[in-house]
């Protein structure tokens, strides 16, 4: 365990993608960082998962979205940030005012950073004075793996072993990660391909 684990608030756009979600939750479970989210982030995640699955023609998309959310909540009971409305006034100046809840929740939980794919909506100029940083999942994952490559590789190997539909070889997993834009992460993991 890392004595100085930091806190990261993960945005819905990152949690909605199955592979990114699995990677982030796997590293949080391995205690690389403290994972945080809000009820609103989970609501948005559930809806996004449902829409993606509906786009694939799955008739049980709603149930799968609900199940994904329940599983996240059950696995990380202490991740929920609530009562952050008092921090909303500090969030003025964001390009999209609808993202203020993300920053407010991050402030409430004293997160070091926000993991999001919507970096343009969380500019450094708006976050710097709040002592926050926004990072993409790719950048965050790559840096997190580098903290303890052996521990990270073991966690990813266990994650890969859980995949059943479909099963993935280590090479297939890295190709899938690359296809999802996790280029930095793949570069960090490639030297360990035989252990994944």
N, C-alpha and C positions, 0 to 999 in steps of 0.2 A: 504494500500500500504506500502511496505517496503522501508524506506528512504534509506537504504544502499543496494538496490538490486545490485546484481553483474551480470556480463555478461558471458554468456555461448555460445560458438560456438558449434553447433551440427553437427556431421559428417553424411554423407549420409547413412552409414551402420545402423545408429540408426533411421534416418528418414524414411527409406524404410519400416520398419515394421509398419503396421497400428496401432497396439495398443500402441507401444512405442511412435509413432508420436502423436497420440491423447493425450496421457498422458502428454507428454512434451509441446505440444501446448496449452493444457488446463491450465497447470501451468504458462506458459508464459503469456497467456491471463489474468490470475488472478494476474499477476504482481509479481510473486515470483522471477522472474529473467528476464533479458533482453536477448532475443533470437537473435542469429546471425547465418548467413550462407553466403556462397558465391554463385555466379552463377555456378561455377564448382560443388560445393556440390549439388546444386539443379539439375544440369544436371545428375549427378551420381544417385541421388535419383530417379529421373524420370525414368531413364533406369532400375534401380533395381526394382522399383514397376512394371514396364511393364514386366520385365522378370519373376517376381514372379507370376503375373497374367496369363501370357502366360503358365507358368508351371501348372496352374490350368485349362488350356484349354479355357480361356475366349477370345473370338474373338475380343472384344473391349478393349484389354489390353493397347494398345497404347493410346487410347482416355482417359482411366481411369488414366493412368500415367500422361498425360498432364493436366487433370482436377485436380488431386491431387496437382500438382505443382502450377497451377494457384490459387487454393484455398489457399495454403500456402502463396504465394506472396501477394494475396489480403488481407489476414488476418493480415499479419505482414509486412507491406510496409517498415518499417524502419529496418528490419532485415538484409538487403543485405549489405555485405561488398564487396567493390570493390577497385581497385587500390592498391593491396597489394604486387605487384611484387618486390618492393624495399625491402621487408622483406624476400624474398626467400633465399638470401645468409646466413641469420641467422639460416636457417633450416637444415644446413648440419648435418650429423650424424644420421639421422633417418634411421631405418632399410629398409624402402621402400621410395626411393626418390619421388615416385609419391604422397606421403602424405604431401610433403612440402607445397603445396598450403593450406592445412588445418591449419597448424601451422602459416603460413604467414598471413592468414586471421585473425586468433586468435590474433596475435601480433598487426596487424593493428587496430583492434577494441578494443584492450586492454582487451580481455577476461581473466577471472580468470581461466577458465578451458575449456577443450574440452570434450564433451560428445560423446563417441564412444564405439563401441563393439570390436574394434580392438586395445585393450590395448597394445598388443605386438608390434604394429607399432608405438606407442607413449611412449617409455620408459621414466621413471622418470629421468634417467640420462641425457637424451637429452633435456628434458623440464625444468628441475629445474633451469638451468642458464637463461632461458627465462622467469622465473616467471610464468610458466604455469603448469597445472596439467591435466592429462587425467583421466576421470572416466567413468565407465560403466553407462548406463542408469539406471540400477537397483540401484546402489549405489547413484547416483545423485538424482533420484526420492525419494528414502527413506529419504535421508537427507533433501531434499526440503520439503517433507510432514511434517517432524518433526519441521520445522520452525514455522508453525502455523497449527496444525492438524485440527482445526475447519474450517478454511478457505479452506484448502486443501480438506477436506472431502466434503464440499459444492461444490467445483469446480468439483470433481470427480462424485458426484451425478448428477450434471447438465450434465456432459459428458455422463454418463450412460443413462440418460433420452433421449439423442439425438440418441442413438443406436436404429435403427428400423429393420435392416436386418442383423442379428437377434437381437431382444430385448434380453437384458441380465439382470438377477437378480443380486443383489450384490454378492451373492455366486458364480454365474457363472462368473462374471467379475473377481473375485479374483482367481478362478480356471484357467481362461484363462491367467491371468497375471502370475500365477505360471507355467503354461505350457510353457510360453514364457521366462522363466528364471528370472522373476522379483521377486525372493524369498525375498530379503530384503524389497522390497516395500510392498509385501503382509503381511509380519510380522508387518510392521508399521500400515497398514490399518486394519488388523483383529479386533482390539479392537473397531473399528468404523463401523463394518459390518452393524449394524442396521440403520445407518445414511446414508449409501451409497446407 
